[in-house]
Amino acid sequence: MKKLLSVLSLFAFVFLMVGVSAANAETVKGWVSDSKCGAKGASASHADCTKKCEDAGAKLVIVNDKDKSIVNVDNQDALKGHEGHYVAVTGAVSGDSMHVDNVKMLKQPKAATQMGEHM
């Protein structure tokens, strides 16, 4: 009986921790750019440059819409194919880095599209 109670307590703890992790998930809206260009690459018109920089070893990042800060992404494969896209990414944030669990493409804001053409 004590073993069963211990096992049930362990499972309850694991499920609680999974629930806490999901509750800590954050969503960030912004542009997929590269670590070399950062906020300067926050537009659809910068997609080709982002791909070139990525091929040369730069990391993909998210340029946060709120404050134009750079959010590093520790699982780069999550952003592959989204270079130059305006997205909402959801995942666990730790400091200035994020582990992306989900990427959703968004409609480009008109002001950002026009601004990107001038960069």
Buried (B, 14 or more C-beta within 10 A) or exposed (E): EEEEEEEEEEEEEEEEEEEEEEEEBEEBBBBBBBBBBBBEBBBBBBBEBBBEBBEEEBBBBBBBBEEEBBBBBEEEEBBEEBBBBBBBBBBBBEEEEBBBBEBEEEEBEEEBBEEBEEE
